[in-house]
Amino acid sequence: MDMKTLRVEALRRVIGPLSQKDFADQHDLDASYLSQILNGHRGLGEKAALNLEQKIGLAPGVLVNPGGYGSNVIEGEFTRHEVVREQSPAYQAMLGIASPRAIAIIDKLARAAAKGKLKESDLVLLEGIAGLLEKANSEKP
């Protein structure tokens, strides 16, 4: 197989059981672009693979070089979320106690921050909201 085909197969494994539309929506991708790549109407070159890795939040090499480090990640050694969060002890601790919805919201915020879509004023506001929620919920029996 050539490298572009290997990259498409790696992308399919990253998408996993999600539909193309759900995956695109979850990662703020254009669903038609994703469909074109997966159906062979558009190649997945190195630059496009690198951009997708960054948008999705994958470790470097998962799509750019699927025969190297990336193939181990997507073939079951780690899940996508573990790759993204492997350096975050706070995220690991939260997994055992937070609801799935809370985790999904935090993931969405993390993706937006990683893409530079949150301004400093947004972060200050989010920090304030988190503090207020923490205080309000700690006062409940």
Secondary structure by P-SEA (a helix, b strand, c coil): ccaaaaaaaaaaaaaccccaaaaaaaacccaaaaaaaaaccccccaaaaaaaaaaaccccccccccccaaaaaaaccccaaaaaccccaaaaaacccccaaaaaaaaaaaaaaaaccccaaaaaaaaaaaaaaaaaaaacc
